[in-house]
């Protein structure tokens, strides 16, 4: 699965890469060089980030499903118990 960014996200990423290289490495790079770097990162490192995000989502969902009964349980047929308690007062 290749990771693709929207046109807007790609433009922002390229601007960010150029700025990073200029400010941190004190070197100016052009659009083509920034695009090559972005493509490399998306292809080489992107899957690791994606897989970690999916694993985190699975843990989160598993925890929510495990607690589903506790979070969503409603006691059944409690009307008369409430009435009995009120009458005793």
N, C-alpha and C positions, 0 to 999 in steps of 0.2 A: 504494500500500500504506500503510494507516494503521498507526501504531505504537500499540499498546495495552499498557497495564500491567495486571498482576493487581490485584485489589482491595487486597491487602496492600501491594504496591509503590506503588499510588496513594496510600494513606493515609500511608505513610512519606514519599513525595514531597511531599504537601501539608503535612505537619508540618515538613519541611525548608524548604520555601518560606516558610512563615509565620515560622519561626525566623530564616531569612536576612534577610527584610525587617525583622523586629523588631531584630535585632542590627546589621545593616550599614546599614540605611536609617533606623533609629530610628522605625519606623512599624508600627502593628499593622494587620493585614489579617485578614479573615474567611475562612472556608472557601470561599465562593463566589468571592472575588477570587483566592485561591490556585489554585482549580480552573481559572479562566479563564486564569491565567498558565501553568499546567501544560499545558493543552490547546493554547495558543498555541505553547509551546516544542516540544511533541511534533509538532505539525502543521508548524511553520515550520522548526525547526532539526533535529528528529529525523531526517528523511530524509538530511541531510548526514552526520550521525553514523553512521547505518545504512550508507550507501553507502561511507563510509571504512572501516568495520569489514569489510564484504564485500570491498573491495579488498585490505585487509590479509590477510584469510583466503585470498584467491585467490593472493597472492604466497607466503604460507606454504605452501600446498598445492602450488603449482607447484614451489617449491624442494624440497619433500620428494619429489615424484614424479620430478623431474629426478635426484635422488640415490638413487632406489630401488634401482638395480642395485648401487651402491656400498654401500648400507646393508644390503641383504638378499641379496647374492650369496653363494653357497656353492660352493666349488670342487667339481667333480664327479669321481668316480672317483679319489679320492686314497688309497684304502686301501692299494694296493700300493706307492705311493710312500712312505708312512709305514713300511711293513714293510721296504722296501729300506734306508731310512735307519737303522733300528734294527739291522738285520743287519750293517751296515758297522761299527758301533761296536765 
